[in-house]
Amino acid sequence: MLQPTRFFYFVITVLVVFLGIASRKVNGIPLLIGDFLYAVMVYFGFRMLLLNSSAVPKILLPLVLCYVIEVQQLYDATWIVSIRNTTIGHYVLGQGFLWSDLVAYTFGIGIAFVIDHFLFEKQLP
């Protein structure tokens, strides 16, 4: 069975980035969808680096990163707030802590893992 390549995961990551940005620009799409897609993007970004790892690091590393980014939003020093006020800082670091974001990240990474494991890894010829 062929394993997906780093380029394969790079393309998926870029596609999810565009979907996530689009989800923030289209009215009527719940904000949780963007948070969900953010977690999916982080998962596939880590998959570029962790091609042959077991399930535990594939799930835990992106989940920990998403949680750390969310929790850092409780920190409101002037320097980090100024970074968050830039476009890229807003997309990467977010603006305000929400418990619901942690739930969205958990589901996003869980669903990305299931898709990765059962569709990409198991179904490639």
N, C-alpha and C positions, 0 to 999 in steps of 0.2 A: 504494500500500500504506500502511495506517495504521501509525504508529509507536506502541508502547506509551507511555503517559503516566507522569508522575511518580507519580500516584496509583496506577496499576497496579503499579509497582515498590514503592511504599510498602506496599500490601496484601500483596504477596508477601513482603516483608521481615518484616512483622509475623507472618505465618503461619509463616515459618521460625523466628522467635524462639520462638513457642509450641511448635513441633515440637522445637527444640533443648532447651528447658527440660524438656519432657515426656520427652525421651530420657534426661535425667539422673535423672529421678524414677522411671522404670520399671526394675525389676530385670531383668537379662538382656540389656539393650541395651549393646553394647560402647561404651566411652568414646570410641572413635574416631568413632563416628557423631555424637556431640555436637560434636566438633571439626570434622568434615566439614560439619555444618549451620551451625556458627559461620562458616565460610568462605563458605558459600552466602549467609548473611545479610549478610555484609560485601560480597560481590559485588553483590547486589541493592540494598543501601544505596547503594553507589557509583553504580549504574545510575540511581538517582533523580537524582543530580547530573550524570551524564554521559550525557544522553539521546542526543546525536548524535555521540559520539566514535568514534574508530576502535577496532579490536580491542586494540591495544597498551595504551592507558591503561585500558581496561575490564578487562583482565587484570592488568596490572602494579601498578596502584595498590592494589587490594584485597589482592593477594598481598604486597606490601611491608608494608602495614599489619598483616596477620596475622603476618608474620615478625617485625616489630618488637615486636609485643605478646608474641610467644612469647619472643624473646630478652631482653626486659626482665624476664622472670621469673627470670633469673640475677642480677639486681640485688636485694639484700636489705636495703636501708636500712630503718630502723624506720618511717619515714613511709609508704613504699609498701607495706610488709607490713601496716600497719594498714589501708590502703585495701583491699588484697586480702582482708583478713579480714571485710569487710562483704559483704553479699549481692550488691549491684550490682558492687562491686569484684571479687568472685570471678568473676561471670559475664563481666565485661568484660576483666579483666586476667589471669585464671587464677591458678593456684597454683604450678606447678612446670614447668620447662623439660623438654620431651620431644622428641627428634628425630622420633618418630612423629607428633607434632602437625603438624610442618612438612609431612610427607607427606600427612596428612589435609587440610590447608589447600590444598595444591597440587591434589589431586584434587577437592576441593569447588569451588574456583574454576574449574577446568577443566570440570567437569561443568555447573556453573551457566552458564558461557559457552556451552557447546554447547546447552543447553536454551534459553537466551535467544536465541541466534543462529538456531537452526534451528526452534524451535517458536514463540517469541513474535514475533520480527522477521520471519521469512519466511512464516509461516502466517496472519498477520492478514489479514482481507479488505480 
